[in-house]
């Protein structure tokens, strides 16, 4: 996992540096202690480890460069219709990805629906590492997890 984190621009920080970048040095604790423990437990349980996060997608104008006839100001035609969708995804260190797209607000109901669909895609337990988004910590999600202990287990990233 350290290779992936380094490739994605992360680094293991010394204790003094970690305190400046995170509230409690959580990233360093994740890389050195929490992540190896999750990985070892998943290996012992024959579980798969994935990282999950929600994302919002909007169709707003992206200002940038465009092409047009030389000497003429380019005109970009738009319909004026805007839309937005939300998505929740999970990806493994090996690149296996699961995604659900929905139009409602990202909250506990959407998280439970994602976990239910997501857990059904595996024939073994899944350890899902997520951030501290309020939807991940809600009572509805916790009660769903209690009934599905053999399918999905959540682990939380340190706050930053």
C-alpha positions as CSV (number, residue, x, y, z in Angstrom):
1,X,0.0,0.0,0.0
2,X,2.9,2.3,0.7
3,X,3.8,2.2,-3.0
4,X,0.3,3.2,-4.0
5,X,0.3,6.1,-1.5
6,X,3.6,7.3,-2.7
7,X,2.6,7.1,-6.4
8,X,-0.5,9.1,-5.6
9,X,1.6,11.9,-4.0
10,X,1.4,10.9,-0.4
11,X,4.4,10.6,1.9
12,X,5.2,9.1,5.3
13,X,5.9,12.1,7.5
14,X,8.1,12.4,10.5
15,X,6.2,13.0,13.8
16,X,6.9,16.7,13.8
17,X,5.7,17.2,10.2
18,X,2.6,15.1,10.6
19,X,1.3,17.3,13.4
20,X,1.5,20.4,11.1
21,X,-0.4,18.7,8.3
22,X,-3.0,16.8,10.2
23,X,-4.7,17.3,13.6
24,X,-3.2,14.4,15.3
25,X,-0.7,12.8,12.9
26,X,-3.4,10.5,11.7
27,X,-2.0,9.9,8.2
28,X,1.3,8.7,9.6
29,X,-0.6,6.5,12.0
30,X,-2.7,5.1,9.1
31,X,0.3,4.2,7.0
32,X,2.4,2.7,9.9
33,X,-0.2,1.0,12.1
34,X,-3.9,1.0,11.0
35,X,-3.4,0.1,7.4
36,X,-1.1,-2.9,8.1
37,X,-3.5,-4.1,10.8
38,X,-6.6,-3.9,8.5
39,X,-4.6,-5.7,5.7
40,X,-3.5,-8.5,8.0
41,X,-7.0,-9.0,9.4
42,X,-8.5,-9.0,5.9
43,X,-5.9,-11.6,4.8
44,X,-6.7,-13.8,7.8
45,X,-10.5,-13.5,7.2
46,X,-10.0,-13.9,3.4
47,X,-11.7,-10.5,3.0
48,X,-11.2,-7.9,0.3
49,X,-10.1,-4.3,1.2
50,X,-11.5,-1.4,-0.7
51,X,-11.5,2.4,-0.4
52,X,-14.8,4.3,-0.8
53,X,-15.8,7.9,-1.2
54,X,-18.8,9.9,-2.5
55,X,-18.5,12.4,-5.3
56,X,-20.8,15.0,-6.7
57,X,-20.9,15.7,-10.5
58,X,-22.4,18.9,-12.0
59,X,-22.9,20.0,-15.6
60,X,-21.8,23.6,-15.0
61,X,-19.8,25.4,-17.5
62,X,-16.1,24.7,-17.4
63,X,-14.3,27.8,-18.5
64,X,-11.3,27.0,-20.6
65,X,-9.7,27.0,-24.0
66,X,-11.7,26.3,-27.1
67,X,-11.1,26.3,-30.8
68,X,-12.5,28.5,-33.6
69,X,-11.8,30.1,-37.0
70,X,-8.6,32.2,-37.0
71,X,-9.3,35.8,-36.4
72,X,-12.9,35.2,-35.2
73,X,-14.0,35.0,-31.6
74,X,-15.2,31.4,-30.9
75,X,-18.8,31.0,-29.7
76,X,-19.7,28.1,-27.5
77,X,-23.4,27.2,-27.7
78,X,-25.0,25.9,-24.5
79,X,-28.5,24.7,-23.8
80,X,-28.7,26.3,-20.4
81,X,-30.0,23.1,-18.9
82,X,-28.1,22.1,-15.8
83,X,-28.1,18.8,-13.9
84,X,-26.2,17.2,-11.1
85,X,-25.8,13.6,-9.9
86,X,-24.0,12.0,-7.0
87,X,-22.0,8.9,-7.0
88,X,-20.5,6.6,-4.4
89,X,-17.5,4.4,-5.4
90,X,-15.2,1.9,-3.9
91,X,-11.9,0.8,-5.4
92,X,-9.4,-1.9,-4.4
93,X,-5.6,-1.6,-4.5
94,X,-5.8,-4.0,-7.4
95,X,-8.1,-1.6,-9.4
96,X,-11.4,-3.4,-8.9
97,X,-14.0,-0.6,-8.8
98,X,-17.7,-0.5,-7.9
99,X,-19.8,2.5,-8.5
100,X,-23.4,3.6,-8.0
101,X,-24.9,6.9,-9.5
102,X,-28.0,8.5,-8.0
103,X,-29.8,11.8,-8.2
104,X,-30.9,12.2,-4.6
105,X,-28.9,13.8,-1.8
106,X,-26.0,11.8,-0.5
107,X,-27.0,10.7,2.9
108,X,-27.6,7.6,5.0
109,X,-30.3,6.1,2.7
110,X,-28.0,6.3,-0.3
111,X,-25.0,4.9,1.7
112,X,-27.1,1.9,2.9
113,X,-28.3,1.3,-0.7
114,X,-24.7,1.3,-1.9
115,X,-23.5,-1.0,0.8
116,X,-26.4,-3.5,0.1
117,X,-25.6,-3.6,-3.7
118,X,-21.9,-3.5,-3.1
119,X,-21.9,-6.3,-0.5
120,X,-23.9,-8.6,-2.9
121,X,-21.1,-8.4,-5.5
122,X,-18.6,-10.4,-3.4
123,X,-18.6,-14.0,-2.3
124,X,-16.5,-13.0,0.8
125,X,-16.4,-10.3,3.4
126,X,-15.4,-6.7,2.4
127,X,-13.5,-4.3,4.5
128,X,-14.4,-0.8,3.3
129,X,-12.2,2.2,4.3
130,X,-14.1,5.5,4.2
131,X,-13.8,9.0,5.5
132,X,-15.8,10.6,8.3
133,X,-18.6,11.9,6.1
134,X,-21.8,12.3,8.2
135,X,-23.6,9.7,6.0
136,X,-20.9,7.1,6.8
137,X,-21.4,7.7,10.6
138,X,-25.2,7.9,10.7
139,X,-27.3,5.7,12.9
140,X,-29.0,4.2,9.9
141,X,-25.7,3.0,8.4
142,X,-24.6,1.6,11.8
143,X,-27.9,-0.3,12.2
144,X,-27.5,-1.7,8.6
145,X,-23.9,-2.8,9.4
146,X,-25.1,-4.6,12.5
147,X,-27.3,-6.8,10.4
148,X,-24.6,-7.5,7.8
149,X,-21.5,-8.1,9.9
150,X,-20.5,-11.1,7.7
151,X,-20.7,-9.0,4.4
152,X,-19.2,-5.5,5.1
153,X,-17.1,-3.9,7.8
154,X,-16.3,-0.1,7.8
155,X,-13.0,1.3,8.8
156,X,-12.5,5.1,9.0
157,X,-9.6,7.2,7.8
158,X,-8.0,9.6,10.3
159,X,-9.4,13.1,10.2
160,X,-7.3,15.7,8.6
